[in-house]
């Protein structure tokens, strides 16, 4: 029982620690846009589970546990791909 509780608390702390970020992006029109943005966000080496949705015009990802990623770093990565950040939302 104790072990179960311990495992549960470890799992919960993981989900609490990972900051989920949603970024609204202007100018995406096709799969190439999705690929370019995904690539640049991965290149920061601070993100994980990067998913870019053409339908939503959004990028979804998490920040690695031991890293911080500022808004300007996100904007810079998206800009490098050739697009503009419209809005950044951070969710715990
Ligand atoms: Cu495109």
PDB file of the backbone (N, CA, C, O) and the ligand in Angstrom, with CONECT records:
HET     CU  A 101       1
ATOM      1  N   UNK A   1       0.835  -1.208   0.000  1.00  0.00           N
ATOM      2  CA  UNK A   1       0.000   0.000   0.000  1.00  0.00           C
ATOM      3  C   UNK A   1       0.867   1.255   0.000  1.00  0.00           C
ATOM      4  O   UNK A   1       0.629   2.200  -0.752  1.00  0.00           O
ATOM      5  N   UNK A   2       1.870   1.236   0.856  1.00  0.00           N
ATOM      6  CA  UNK A   2       2.784   2.382   0.928  1.00  0.00           C
ATOM      7  C   UNK A   2       3.463   2.625  -0.422  1.00  0.00           C
ATOM      8  O   UNK A   2       3.618   3.759  -0.874  1.00  0.00           O
ATOM      9  N   UNK A   3       3.862   1.511  -1.046  1.00  0.00           N
ATOM     10  CA  UNK A   3       4.548   1.607  -2.338  1.00  0.00           C
ATOM     11  C   UNK A   3       3.622   2.222  -3.385  1.00  0.00           C
ATOM     12  O   UNK A   3       4.031   3.062  -4.187  1.00  0.00           O
ATOM     13  N   UNK A   4       2.380   1.787  -3.355  1.00  0.00           N
ATOM     14  CA  UNK A   4       1.389   2.320  -4.292  1.00  0.00           C
ATOM     15  C   UNK A   4       1.233   3.825  -4.135  1.00  0.00           C
ATOM     16  O   UNK A   4       1.217   4.572  -5.114  1.00  0.00           O
ATOM     17  N   UNK A   5       1.121   4.249  -2.897  1.00  0.00           N
ATOM     18  CA  UNK A   5       0.963   5.681  -2.612  1.00  0.00           C
ATOM     19  C   UNK A   5       2.183   6.462  -3.086  1.00  0.00           C
ATOM     20  O   UNK A   5       2.067   7.558  -3.635  1.00  0.00           O
ATOM     21  N   UNK A   6       3.338   5.881  -2.864  1.00  0.00           N
ATOM     22  CA  UNK A   6       4.580   6.527  -3.281  1.00  0.00           C
ATOM     23  C   UNK A   6       4.609   6.691  -4.793  1.00  0.00           C
ATOM     24  O   UNK A   6       4.949   7.752  -5.316  1.00  0.00           O
ATOM     25  N   UNK A   7       4.241   5.606  -5.488  1.00  0.00           N
ATOM     26  CA  UNK A   7       4.224   5.654  -6.948  1.00  0.00           C
ATOM     27  C   UNK A   7       3.236   6.686  -7.454  1.00  0.00           C
ATOM     28  O   UNK A   7       3.506   7.412  -8.411  1.00  0.00           O
ATOM     29  N   UNK A   8       2.098   6.740  -6.803  1.00  0.00           N
ATOM     30  CA  UNK A   8       1.059   7.681  -7.185  1.00  0.00           C
ATOM     31  C   UNK A   8       1.548   9.124  -7.024  1.00  0.00           C
ATOM     32  O   UNK A   8       1.336   9.971  -7.892  1.00  0.00           O
ATOM     33  N   UNK A   9       2.209   9.379  -5.887  1.00  0.00           N
ATOM     34  CA  UNK A   9       2.668  10.748  -5.640  1.00  0.00           C
ATOM     35  C   UNK A   9       3.771  11.137  -6.618  1.00  0.00           C
ATOM     36  O   UNK A   9       3.880  12.299  -7.010  1.00  0.00           O
ATOM     37  N   UNK A  10       4.586  10.164  -7.010  1.00  0.00           N
ATOM     38  CA  UNK A  10       5.632  10.446  -8.000  1.00  0.00           C
ATOM     39  C   UNK A  10       4.995  10.806  -9.340  1.00  0.00           C
ATOM     40  O   UNK A  10       5.392  11.769  -9.997  1.00  0.00           O
ATOM     41  N   UNK A  11       4.008  10.018  -9.726  1.00  0.00           N
ATOM     42  CA  UNK A  11       3.309  10.273 -10.991  1.00  0.00           C
ATOM     43  C   UNK A  11       2.639  11.641 -10.980  1.00  0.00           C
ATOM     44  O   UNK A  11       2.682  12.380 -11.964  1.00  0.00           O
ATOM     45  N   UNK A  12       2.016  11.962  -9.845  1.00  0.00           N
ATOM     46  CA  UNK A  12       1.309  13.239  -9.752  1.00  0.00           C
ATOM     47  C   UNK A  12       2.279  14.399  -9.805  1.00  0.00           C
ATOM     48  O   UNK A  12       1.991  15.421 -10.428  1.00  0.00           O
ATOM     49  N   UNK A  13       3.424  14.256  -9.159  1.00  0.00           N
ATOM     50  CA  UNK A  13       4.376  15.359  -9.165  1.00  0.00           C
ATOM     51  C   UNK A  13       4.896  15.610 -10.585  1.00  0.00           C
ATOM     52  O   UNK A  13       5.203  16.746 -10.948  1.00  0.00           O
ATOM     53  N   UNK A  14       4.989  14.549 -11.375  1.00  0.00           N
ATOM     54  CA  UNK A  14       5.397  14.733 -12.776  1.00  0.00           C
ATOM     55  C   UNK A  14       4.402  15.612 -13.520  1.00  0.00           C
ATOM     56  O   UNK A  14       4.772  16.560 -14.213  1.00  0.00           O
ATOM     57  N   UNK A  15       3.131  15.268 -13.357  1.00  0.00           N
ATOM     58  CA  UNK A  15       2.134  16.018 -14.116  1.00  0.00           C
ATOM     59  C   UNK A  15       1.998  17.445 -13.597  1.00  0.00           C
ATOM     60  O   UNK A  15       1.624  18.345 -14.350  1.00  0.00           O
ATOM     61  N   UNK A  16       2.298  17.657 -12.327  1.00  0.00           N
ATOM     62  CA  UNK A  16       2.216  19.006 -11.772  1.00  0.00           C
ATOM     63  C   UNK A  16       3.396  19.843 -12.249  1.00  0.00           C
ATOM     64  O   UNK A  16       3.261  21.046 -12.472  1.00  0.00           O
ATOM     65  N   UNK A  17       4.534  19.216 -12.402  1.00  0.00           N
ATOM     66  CA  UNK A  17       5.749  19.966 -12.740  1.00  0.00           C
ATOM     67  C   UNK A  17       5.831  20.387 -14.201  1.00  0.00           C
ATOM     68  O   UNK A  17       6.368  21.446 -14.524  1.00  0.00           O
ATOM     69  N   UNK A  18       5.303  19.561 -15.064  1.00  0.00           N
ATOM     70  CA  UNK A  18       5.410  19.888 -16.479  1.00  0.00           C
ATOM     71  C   UNK A  18       4.479  21.048 -16.814  1.00  0.00           C
ATOM     72  O   UNK A  18       3.266  20.965 -16.619  1.00  0.00           O
ATOM     73  N   UNK A  19       5.067  22.127 -17.320  1.00  0.00           N
ATOM     74  CA  UNK A  19       4.251  23.252 -17.745  1.00  0.00           C
ATOM     75  C   UNK A  19       3.831  23.041 -19.190  1.00  0.00           C
ATOM     76  O   UNK A  19       4.664  22.925 -20.088  1.00  0.00           O
ATOM     77  N   UNK A  20       2.529  22.994 -19.392  1.00  0.00           N
ATOM     78  CA  UNK A  20       2.037  22.855 -20.753  1.00  0.00           C
ATOM     79  C   UNK A  20       1.867  24.243 -21.366  1.00  0.00           C
ATOM     80  O   UNK A  20       1.347  25.159 -20.729  1.00  0.00           O
ATOM     81  N   UNK A  21       2.303  24.376 -22.581  1.00  0.00           N
ATOM     82  CA  UNK A  21       2.222  25.672 -23.246  1.00  0.00           C
ATOM     83  C   UNK A  21       1.436  25.548 -24.543  1.00  0.00           C
ATOM     84  O   UNK A  21       1.614  24.605 -25.315  1.00  0.00           O
ATOM     85  N   UNK A  22       0.573  26.514 -24.758  1.00  0.00           N
ATOM     86  CA  UNK A  22      -0.165  26.600 -26.015  1.00  0.00           C
ATOM     87  C   UNK A  22       0.191  27.916 -26.679  1.00  0.00           C
ATOM     88  O   UNK A  22       0.087  28.980 -26.068  1.00  0.00           O
ATOM     89  N   UNK A  23       0.607  27.838 -27.920  1.00  0.00           N
ATOM     90  CA  UNK A  23       1.004  29.051 -28.629  1.00  0.00           C
ATOM     91  C   UNK A  23       0.131  29.244 -29.865  1.00  0.00           C
ATOM     92  O   UNK A  23       0.067  28.369 -30.729  1.00  0.00           O
ATOM     93  N   UNK A  24      -0.532  30.376 -29.944  1.00  0.00           N
ATOM     94  CA  UNK A  24      -1.288  30.726 -31.152  1.00  0.00           C
ATOM     95  C   UNK A  24      -0.333  31.339 -32.163  1.00  0.00           C
ATOM     96  O   UNK A  24       0.439  32.243 -31.842  1.00  0.00           O
ATOM     97  N   UNK A  25      -0.397  30.836 -33.383  1.00  0.00           N
ATOM     98  CA  UNK A  25       0.562  31.259 -34.400  1.00  0.00           C
ATOM     99  C   UNK A  25      -0.155  31.802 -35.637  1.00  0.00           C
ATOM    100  O   UNK A  25      -1.116  31.214 -36.133  1.00  0.00           O
ATOM    101  N   UNK A  26       0.337  32.927 -36.112  1.00  0.00           N
ATOM    102  CA  UNK A  26      -0.212  33.535 -37.327  1.00  0.00           C
ATOM    103  C   UNK A  26       0.508  33.028 -38.570  1.00  0.00           C
ATOM    104  O   UNK A  26       1.725  32.842 -38.558  1.00  0.00           O
ATOM    105  N   UNK A  27      -0.236  32.807 -39.625  1.00  0.00           N
ATOM    106  CA  UNK A  27       0.357  32.592 -40.945  1.00  0.00           C
ATOM    107  C   UNK A  27       0.560  31.154 -41.367  1.00  0.00           C
ATOM    108  O   UNK A  27       1.137  30.906 -42.426  1.00  0.00           O
ATOM    109  N   UNK A  28       0.097  30.177 -40.558  1.00  0.00           N
ATOM    110  CA  UNK A  28       0.259  28.780 -40.956  1.00  0.00           C
ATOM    111  C   UNK A  28      -0.757  28.421 -42.037  1.00  0.00           C
ATOM    112  O   UNK A  28      -1.942  28.730 -41.914  1.00  0.00           O
ATOM    113  N   UNK A  29      -0.283  27.766 -43.098  1.00  0.00           N
ATOM    114  CA  UNK A  29      -1.213  27.397 -44.167  1.00  0.00           C
ATOM    115  C   UNK A  29      -1.163  25.933 -44.588  1.00  0.00           C
ATOM    116  O   UNK A  29      -2.108  25.436 -45.202  1.00  0.00           O
ATOM    117  N   UNK A  30      -0.067  25.232 -44.266  1.00  0.00           N
ATOM    118  CA  UNK A  30       0.025  23.849 -44.746  1.00  0.00           C
ATOM    119  C   UNK A  30       0.943  22.996 -43.871  1.00  0.00           C
ATOM    120  O   UNK A  30       1.452  23.460 -42.850  1.00  0.00           O
ATOM    121  N   UNK A  31       1.145  21.752 -44.281  1.00  0.00           N
ATOM    122  CA  UNK A  31       1.964  20.823 -43.521  1.00  0.00           C
ATOM    123  C   UNK A  31       3.415  21.232 -43.397  1.00  0.00           C
ATOM    124  O   UNK A  31       4.094  20.869 -42.436  1.00  0.00           O
ATOM    125  N   UNK A  32       3.892  21.997 -44.383  1.00  0.00           N
ATOM    126  CA  UNK A  32       5.277  22.478 -44.325  1.00  0.00           C
ATOM    127  C   UNK A  32       5.445  23.451 -43.159  1.00  0.00           C
ATOM    128  O   UNK A  32       6.469  23.451 -42.476  1.00  0.00           O
ATOM    129  N   UNK A  33       4.434  24.269 -42.947  1.00  0.00           N
ATOM    130  CA  UNK A  33       4.453  25.219 -41.830  1.00  0.00           C
ATOM    131  C   UNK A  33       4.551  24.443 -40.522  1.00  0.00           C
ATOM    132  O   UNK A  33       5.357  24.771 -39.652  1.00  0.00           O
ATOM    133  N   UNK A  34       3.724  23.414 -40.394  1.00  0.00           N
ATOM    134  CA  UNK A  34       3.697  22.576 -39.198  1.00  0.00           C
ATOM    135  C   UNK A  34       5.084  21.995 -38.937  1.00  0.00           C
ATOM    136  O   UNK A  34       5.584  22.021 -37.812  1.00  0.00           O
ATOM    137  N   UNK A  35       5.693  21.469 -40.001  1.00  0.00           N
ATOM    138  CA  UNK A  35       7.014  20.843 -39.862  1.00  0.00           C
ATOM    139  C   UNK A  35       8.073  21.845 -39.447  1.00  0.00           C
ATOM    140  O   UNK A  35       8.898  21.567 -38.576  1.00  0.00           O
ATOM    141  N   UNK A  36       8.047  23.019 -40.077  1.00  0.00           N
ATOM    142  CA  UNK A  36       9.061  24.042 -39.795  1.00  0.00           C
ATOM    143  C   UNK A  36       8.971  24.505 -38.344  1.00  0.00           C
ATOM    144  O   UNK A  36       9.989  24.655 -37.668  1.00  0.00           O
ATOM    145  N   UNK A  37       7.762  24.729 -37.877  1.00  0.00           N
ATOM    146  CA  UNK A  37       7.576  25.219 -36.502  1.00  0.00           C
ATOM    147  C   UNK A  37       7.948  24.126 -35.497  1.00  0.00           C
ATOM    148  O   UNK A  37       8.607  24.394 -34.492  1.00  0.00           O
ATOM    149  N   UNK A  38       7.519  22.893 -35.779  1.00  0.00           N
ATOM    150  CA  UNK A  38       7.863  21.774 -34.904  1.00  0.00           C
ATOM    151  C   UNK A  38       9.377  21.644 -34.768  1.00  0.00           C
ATOM    152  O   UNK A  38       9.902  21.452 -33.672  1.00  0.00           O
ATOM    153  N   UNK A  39      10.062  21.751 -35.891  1.00  0.00           N
ATOM    154  CA  UNK A  39      11.515  21.610 -35.911  1.00  0.00           C
ATOM    155  C   UNK A  39      12.194  22.685 -35.054  1.00  0.00           C
ATOM    156  O   UNK A  39      13.085  22.388 -34.258  1.00  0.00           O
ATOM    157  N   UNK A  40      11.764  23.922 -35.227  1.00  0.00           N
ATOM    158  CA  UNK A  40      12.396  25.016 -34.480  1.00  0.00           C
ATOM    159  C   UNK A  40      12.116  24.915 -32.981  1.00  0.00           C
ATOM    160  O   UNK A  40      12.984  25.221 -32.164  1.00  0.00           O
ATOM    161  N   UNK A  41      10.912  24.489 -32.624  1.00  0.00           N
ATOM    162  CA  UNK A  41      10.589  24.350 -31.194  1.00  0.00           C
ATOM    163  C   UNK A  41      11.401  23.219 -30.576  1.00  0.00           C
ATOM    164  O   UNK A  41      11.835  23.319 -29.429  1.00  0.00           O
ATOM    165  N   UNK A  42      11.607  22.152 -31.325  1.00  0.00           N
ATOM    166  CA  UNK A  42      12.422  21.040 -30.827  1.00  0.00           C
ATOM    167  C   UNK A  42      13.882  21.440 -30.697  1.00  0.00           C
ATOM    168  O   UNK A  42      14.594  20.949 -29.822  1.00  0.00           O
ATOM    169  N   UNK A  43      14.321  22.331 -31.569  1.00  0.00           N
ATOM    170  CA  UNK A  43      15.714  22.765 -31.590  1.00  0.00           C
ATOM    171  C   UNK A  43      16.126  23.503 -30.325  1.00  0.00           C
ATOM    172  O   UNK A  43      17.308  23.533 -29.981  1.00  0.00           O
ATOM    173  N   UNK A  44      15.166  24.097 -29.631  1.00  0.00           N
ATOM    174  CA  UNK A  44      15.504  24.823 -28.407  1.00  0.00           C
ATOM    175  C   UNK A  44      16.050  23.877 -27.347  1.00  0.00           C
ATOM    176  O   UNK A  44      16.725  24.303 -26.410  1.00  0.00           O
ATOM    177  N   UNK A  45      15.748  22.576 -27.503  1.00  0.00           N
ATOM    178  CA  UNK A  45      16.193  21.545 -26.568  1.00  0.00           C
ATOM    179  C   UNK A  45      15.604  21.748 -25.167  1.00  0.00           C
ATOM    180  O   UNK A  45      16.122  21.224 -24.182  1.00  0.00           O
ATOM    181  N   UNK A  46      14.528  22.505 -25.099  1.00  0.00           N
ATOM    182  CA  UNK A  46      13.875  22.746 -23.811  1.00  0.00           C
ATOM    183  C   UNK A  46      12.438  22.251 -23.834  1.00  0.00           C
ATOM    184  O   UNK A  46      11.741  22.295 -22.820  1.00  0.00           O
ATOM    185  N   UNK A  47      12.004  21.786 -24.985  1.00  0.00           N
ATOM    186  CA  UNK A  47      10.610  21.370 -25.141  1.00  0.00           C
ATOM    187  C   UNK A  47      10.508  19.865 -25.285  1.00  0.00           C
ATOM    188  O   UNK A  47      11.469  19.194 -25.661  1.00  0.00           O
ATOM    189  N   UNK A  48       9.321  19.341 -24.980  1.00  0.00           N
ATOM    190  CA  UNK A  48       9.033  17.953 -25.307  1.00  0.00           C
ATOM    191  C   UNK A  48       7.562  17.811 -25.671  1.00  0.00           C
ATOM    192  O   UNK A  48       6.730  18.658 -25.345  1.00  0.00           O
ATOM    193  N   UNK A  49       7.272  16.711 -26.357  1.00  0.00           N
ATOM    194  CA  UNK A  49       5.911  16.446 -26.841  1.00  0.00           C
ATOM    195  C   UNK A  49       5.360  17.595 -27.684  1.00  0.00           C
ATOM    196  O   UNK A  49       4.210  18.002 -27.523  1.00  0.00           O
ATOM    197  N   UNK A  50       6.188  18.103 -28.574  1.00  0.00           N
ATOM    198  CA  UNK A  50       5.758  19.211 -29.430  1.00  0.00           C
ATOM    199  C   UNK A  50       4.741  18.711 -30.453  1.00  0.00           C
ATOM    200  O   UNK A  50       5.001  17.778 -31.213  1.00  0.00           O
ATOM    201  N   UNK A  51       3.587  19.354 -30.451  1.00  0.00           N
ATOM    202  CA  UNK A  51       2.570  19.051 -31.463  1.00  0.00           C
ATOM    203  C   UNK A  51       2.070  20.356 -32.042  1.00  0.00           C
ATOM    204  O   UNK A  51       1.615  21.234 -31.308  1.00  0.00           O
ATOM    205  N   UNK A  52       2.151  20.484 -33.337  1.00  0.00           N
ATOM    206  CA  UNK A  52       1.662  21.692 -33.989  1.00  0.00           C
ATOM    207  C   UNK A  52       0.424  21.316 -34.784  1.00  0.00           C
ATOM    208  O   UNK A  52       0.443  20.373 -35.575  1.00  0.00           O
ATOM    209  N   UNK A  53      -0.658  22.065 -34.567  1.00  0.00           N
ATOM    210  CA  UNK A  53      -1.916  21.779 -35.245  1.00  0.00           C
ATOM    211  C   UNK A  53      -2.231  22.856 -36.266  1.00  0.00           C
ATOM    212  O   UNK A  53      -2.380  24.032 -35.932  1.00  0.00           O
ATOM    213  N   UNK A  54      -2.327  22.428 -37.520  1.00  0.00           N
ATOM    214  CA  UNK A  54      -2.672  23.365 -38.592  1.00  0.00           C
ATOM    215  C   UNK A  54      -4.113  23.829 -38.424  1.00  0.00           C
ATOM    216  O   UNK A  54      -4.452  24.988 -38.665  1.00  0.00           O
ATOM    217  N   UNK A  55      -4.944  22.890 -38.005  1.00  0.00           N
ATOM    218  CA  UNK A  55      -6.371  23.185 -37.830  1.00  0.00           C
ATOM    219  C   UNK A  55      -6.593  24.258 -36.758  1.00  0.00           C
ATOM    220  O   UNK A  55      -7.364  25.198 -36.950  1.00  0.00           O
ATOM    221  N   UNK A  56      -5.894  24.095 -35.619  1.00  0.00           N
ATOM    222  CA  UNK A  56      -6.045  25.047 -34.513  1.00  0.00           C
ATOM    223  C   UNK A  56      -5.166  26.278 -34.695  1.00  0.00           C
ATOM    224  O   UNK A  56      -5.365  27.287 -34.019  1.00  0.00           O
ATOM    225  N   UNK A  57      -4.191  26.200 -35.606  1.00  0.00           N
ATOM    226  CA  UNK A  57      -3.155  27.251 -35.747  1.00  0.00           C
ATOM    227  C   UNK A  57      -2.431  27.455 -34.419  1.00  0.00           C
ATOM    228  O   UNK A  57      -2.170  28.574 -33.976  1.00  0.00           O
ATOM    229  N   UNK A  58      -2.121  26.307 -33.808  1.00  0.00           N
ATOM    230  CA  UNK A  58      -1.491  26.351 -32.493  1.00  0.00           C
ATOM    231  C   UNK A  58      -0.365  25.349 -32.383  1.00  0.00           C
ATOM    232  O   UNK A  58      -0.342  24.328 -33.069  1.00  0.00           O
ATOM    233  N   UNK A  59       0.570  25.665 -31.503  1.00  0.00           N
ATOM    234  CA  UNK A  59       1.601  24.702 -31.118  1.00  0.00           C
ATOM    235  C   UNK A  59       1.358  24.318 -29.671  1.00  0.00           C
ATOM    236  O   UNK A  59       1.107  25.172 -28.820  1.00  0.00           O
ATOM    237  N   UNK A  60       1.436  23.038 -29.407  1.00  0.00           N
ATOM    238  CA  UNK A  60       1.275  22.524 -28.044  1.00  0.00           C
ATOM    239  C   UNK A  60       2.571  21.829 -27.648  1.00  0.00           C
ATOM    240  O   UNK A  60       3.108  21.031 -28.417  1.00  0.00           O
ATOM    241  N   UNK A  61       3.068  22.122 -26.472  1.00  0.00           N
ATOM    242  CA  UNK A  61       4.252  21.395 -26.004  1.00  0.00           C
ATOM    243  C   UNK A  61       4.419  21.558 -24.505  1.00  0.00           C
ATOM    244  O   UNK A  61       3.706  22.323 -23.856  1.00  0.00           O
ATOM    245  N   UNK A  62       5.382  20.818 -23.974  1.00  0.00           N
ATOM    246  CA  UNK A  62       5.730  20.946 -22.572  1.00  0.00           C
ATOM    247  C   UNK A  62       7.174  21.390 -22.464  1.00  0.00           C
ATOM    248  O   UNK A  62       7.985  21.138 -23.355  1.00  0.00           O
ATOM    249  N   UNK A  63       7.483  22.054 -21.363  1.00  0.00           N
ATOM    250  CA  UNK A  63       8.856  22.453 -21.106  1.00  0.00           C
ATOM    251  C   UNK A  63       9.507  21.360 -20.281  1.00  0.00           C
ATOM    252  O   UNK A  63       8.926  20.885 -19.306  1.00  0.00           O
ATOM    253  N   UNK A  64      10.708  20.959 -20.667  1.00  0.00           N
ATOM    254  CA  UNK A  64      11.419  19.925 -19.919  1.00  0.00           C
ATOM    255  C   UNK A  64      11.560  20.344 -18.469  1.00  0.00           C
ATOM    256  O   UNK A  64      11.699  21.526 -18.153  1.00  0.00           O
ATOM    257  N   UNK A  65      11.520  19.343 -17.589  1.00  0.00           N
ATOM    258  CA  UNK A  65      11.401  19.602 -16.165  1.00  0.00           C
ATOM    259  C   UNK A  65      12.497  20.504 -15.603  1.00  0.00           C
ATOM    260  O   UNK A  65      12.225  21.354 -14.756  1.00  0.00           O
ATOM    261  N   UNK A  66      13.724  20.325 -16.065  1.00  0.00           N
ATOM    262  CA  UNK A  66      14.830  21.096 -15.495  1.00  0.00           C
ATOM    263  C   UNK A  66      15.148  22.351 -16.319  1.00  0.00           C
ATOM    264  O   UNK A  66      16.196  22.974 -16.147  1.00  0.00           O
ATOM    265  N   UNK A  67      14.218  22.707 -17.222  1.00  0.00           N
ATOM    266  CA  UNK A  67      14.486  23.856 -18.095  1.00  0.00           C
ATOM    267  C   UNK A  67      13.412  24.923 -17.936  1.00  0.00           C
ATOM    268  O   UNK A  67      12.294  24.642 -17.503  1.00  0.00           O
ATOM    269  N   UNK A  68      13.769  26.139 -18.289  1.00  0.00           N
ATOM    270  CA  UNK A  68      12.755  27.188 -18.398  1.00  0.00           C
ATOM    271  C   UNK A  68      12.810  27.738 -19.818  1.00  0.00           C
ATOM    272  O   UNK A  68      13.865  27.800 -20.449  1.00  0.00           O
ATOM    273  N   UNK A  69      11.650  28.129 -20.288  1.00  0.00           N
ATOM    274  CA  UNK A  69      11.548  28.636 -21.661  1.00  0.00           C
ATOM    275  C   UNK A  69      10.747  29.940 -21.603  1.00  0.00           C
ATOM    276  O   UNK A  69       9.561  29.941 -21.272  1.00  0.00           O
ATOM    277  N   UNK A  70      11.407  31.031 -21.927  1.00  0.00           N
ATOM    278  CA  UNK A  70      10.742  32.330 -21.835  1.00  0.00           C
ATOM    279  C   UNK A  70       9.866  32.585 -23.052  1.00  0.00           C
ATOM    280  O   UNK A  70      10.010  31.934 -24.087  1.00  0.00           O
ATOM    281  N   UNK A  71       8.958  33.539 -22.912  1.00  0.00           N
ATOM    282  CA  UNK A  71       8.097  33.914 -24.033  1.00  0.00           C
ATOM    283  C   UNK A  71       8.931  34.368 -25.234  1.00  0.00           C
ATOM    284  O   UNK A  71       8.618  34.041 -26.379  1.00  0.00           O
ATOM    285  N   UNK A  72       9.986  35.118 -24.959  1.00  0.00           N
ATOM    286  CA  UNK A  72      10.788  35.622 -26.078  1.00  0.00           C
ATOM    287  C   UNK A  72      11.525  34.492 -26.792  1.00  0.00           C
ATOM    288  O   UNK A  72      11.750  34.561 -28.001  1.00  0.00           O
ATOM    289  N   UNK A  73      11.900  33.454 -26.050  1.00  0.00           N
ATOM    290  CA  UNK A  73      12.529  32.290 -26.692  1.00  0.00           C
ATOM    291  C   UNK A  73      11.531  31.568 -27.598  1.00  0.00           C
ATOM    292  O   UNK A  73      11.882  31.097 -28.680  1.00  0.00           O
ATOM    293  N   UNK A  74      10.290  31.490 -27.137  1.00  0.00           N
ATOM    294  CA  UNK A  74       9.249  30.847 -27.949  1.00  0.00           C
ATOM    295  C   UNK A  74       9.014  31.665 -29.221  1.00  0.00           C
ATOM    296  O   UNK A  74       8.943  31.124 -30.325  1.00  0.00           O
ATOM    297  N   UNK A  75       8.895  32.984 -29.036  1.00  0.00           N
ATOM    298  CA  UNK A  75       8.673  33.878 -30.186  1.00  0.00           C
ATOM    299  C   UNK A  75       9.823  33.776 -31.180  1.00  0.00           C
ATOM    300  O   UNK A  75       9.615  33.760 -32.394  1.00  0.00           O
ATOM    301  N   UNK A  76      11.038  33.709 -30.643  1.00  0.00           N
ATOM    302  CA  UNK A  76      12.227  33.628 -31.490  1.00  0.00           C
ATOM    303  C   UNK A  76      12.230  32.345 -32.329  1.00  0.00           C
ATOM    304  O   UNK A  76      12.541  32.371 -33.520  1.00  0.00           O
ATOM    305  N   UNK A  77      11.883  31.227 -31.692  1.00  0.00           N
ATOM    306  CA  UNK A  77      11.860  29.941 -32.394  1.00  0.00           C
ATOM    307  C   UNK A  77      10.809  29.943 -33.503  1.00  0.00           C
ATOM    308  O   UNK A  77      11.061  29.462 -34.608  1.00  0.00           O
ATOM    309  N   UNK A  78       9.641  30.485 -33.201  1.00  0.00           N
ATOM    310  CA  UNK A  78       8.568  30.531 -34.202  1.00  0.00           C
ATOM    311  C   UNK A  78       8.940  31.483 -35.340  1.00  0.00           C
ATOM    312  O   UNK A  78       8.651  31.231 -36.510  1.00  0.00           O
ATOM    313  N   UNK A  79       9.586  32.578 -34.959  1.00  0.00           N
ATOM    314  CA  UNK A  79      10.019  33.566 -35.957  1.00  0.00           C
ATOM    315  C   UNK A  79      11.054  32.965 -36.910  1.00  0.00           C
ATOM    316  O   UNK A  79      11.041  33.229 -38.112  1.00  0.00           O
ATOM    317  N   UNK A  80      11.950  32.154 -36.345  1.00  0.00           N
ATOM    318  CA  UNK A  80      12.973  31.498 -37.163  1.00  0.00           C
ATOM    319  C   UNK A  80      12.340  30.616 -38.223  1.00  0.00           C
ATOM    320  O   UNK A  80      12.855  30.489 -39.333  1.00  0.00           O
ATOM    321  N   UNK A  81      11.217  30.008 -37.866  1.00  0.00           N
ATOM    322  CA  UNK A  81      10.504  29.160 -38.827  1.00  0.00           C
ATOM    323  C   UNK A  81       9.770  30.010 -39.860  1.00  0.00           C
ATOM    324  O   UNK A  81       9.355  29.515 -40.909  1.00  0.00           O
ATOM    325  N   UNK A  82       9.616  31.295 -39.548  1.00  0.00           N
ATOM    326  CA  UNK A  82       8.991  32.208 -40.500  1.00  0.00           C
ATOM    327  C   UNK A  82       7.576  32.629 -40.139  1.00  0.00           C
ATOM    328  O   UNK A  82       6.824  33.103 -40.991  1.00  0.00           O
ATOM    329  N   UNK A  83       7.218  32.454 -38.864  1.00  0.00           N
ATOM    330  CA  UNK A  83       5.855  32.769 -38.446  1.00  0.00           C
ATOM    331  C   UNK A  83       5.860  33.654 -37.213  1.00  0.00           C
ATOM    332  O   UNK A  83       6.897  33.887 -36.592  1.00  0.00           O
ATOM    333  N   UNK A  84       4.670  34.139 -36.874  1.00  0.00           N
ATOM    334  CA  UNK A  84       4.549  35.076 -35.783  1.00  0.00           C
ATOM    335  C   UNK A  84       3.688  34.521 -34.663  1.00  0.00           C
ATOM    336  O   UNK A  84       2.637  33.925 -34.901  1.00  0.00           O
ATOM    337  N   UNK A  85       4.150  34.726 -33.436  1.00  0.00           N
ATOM    338  CA  UNK A  85       3.363  34.305 -32.279  1.00  0.00           C
ATOM    339  C   UNK A  85       2.282  35.342 -32.004  1.00  0.00           C
ATOM    340  O   UNK A  85       2.534  36.547 -31.984  1.00  0.00           O
ATOM    341  N   UNK A  86       1.098  34.844 -31.797  1.00  0.00           N
ATOM    342  CA  UNK A  86      -0.055  35.700 -31.565  1.00  0.00           C
ATOM    343  C   UNK A  86      -0.371  35.737 -30.067  1.00  0.00           C
ATOM    344  O   UNK A  86      -0.714  36.781 -29.510  1.00  0.00           O
ATOM    345  N   UNK A  87      -0.247  34.575 -29.436  1.00  0.00           N
ATOM    346  CA  UNK A  87      -0.578  34.487 -28.012  1.00  0.00           C
ATOM    347  C   UNK A  87       0.122  33.278 -27.390  1.00  0.00           C
ATOM    348  O   UNK A  87       0.243  32.230 -28.024  1.00  0.00           O
ATOM    349  N   UNK A  88       0.577  33.428 -26.157  1.00  0.00           N
ATOM    350  CA  UNK A  88       1.182  32.303 -25.429  1.00  0.00           C
ATOM    351  C   UNK A  88       0.403  32.055 -24.145  1.00  0.00           C
ATOM    352  O   UNK A  88       0.213  32.966 -23.340  1.00  0.00           O
ATOM    353  N   UNK A  89      -0.045  30.824 -23.960  1.00  0.00           N
ATOM    354  CA  UNK A  89      -0.765  30.471 -22.741  1.00  0.00           C
ATOM    355  C   UNK A  89      -0.014  29.377 -22.016  1.00  0.00           C
ATOM    356  O   UNK A  89       0.320  28.349 -22.605  1.00  0.00           O
ATOM    357  N   UNK A  90       0.254  29.592 -20.739  1.00  0.00           N
ATOM    358  CA  UNK A  90       0.948  28.593 -19.916  1.00  0.00           C
ATOM    359  C   UNK A  90      -0.045  27.966 -18.959  1.00  0.00           C
ATOM    360  O   UNK A  90      -0.761  28.658 -18.235  1.00  0.00           O
ATOM    361  N   UNK A  91      -0.073  26.631 -18.969  1.00  0.00           N
ATOM    362  CA  UNK A  91      -1.013  25.928 -18.093  1.00  0.00           C
ATOM    363  C   UNK A  91      -0.258  24.939 -17.225  1.00  0.00           C
ATOM    364  O   UNK A  91       0.563  24.157 -17.704  1.00  0.00           O
ATOM    365  N   UNK A  92      -0.553  24.994 -15.952  1.00  0.00           N
ATOM    366  CA  UNK A  92       0.106  24.062 -15.027  1.00  0.00           C
ATOM    367  C   UNK A  92      -0.634  22.744 -14.996  1.00  0.00           C
ATOM    368  O   UNK A  92      -0.234  21.828 -14.277  1.00  0.00           O
TER     369      UNK A  92
HETATM  370 CU    CU A 101       2.936  25.962 -45.122  1.00  0.00          CU
END
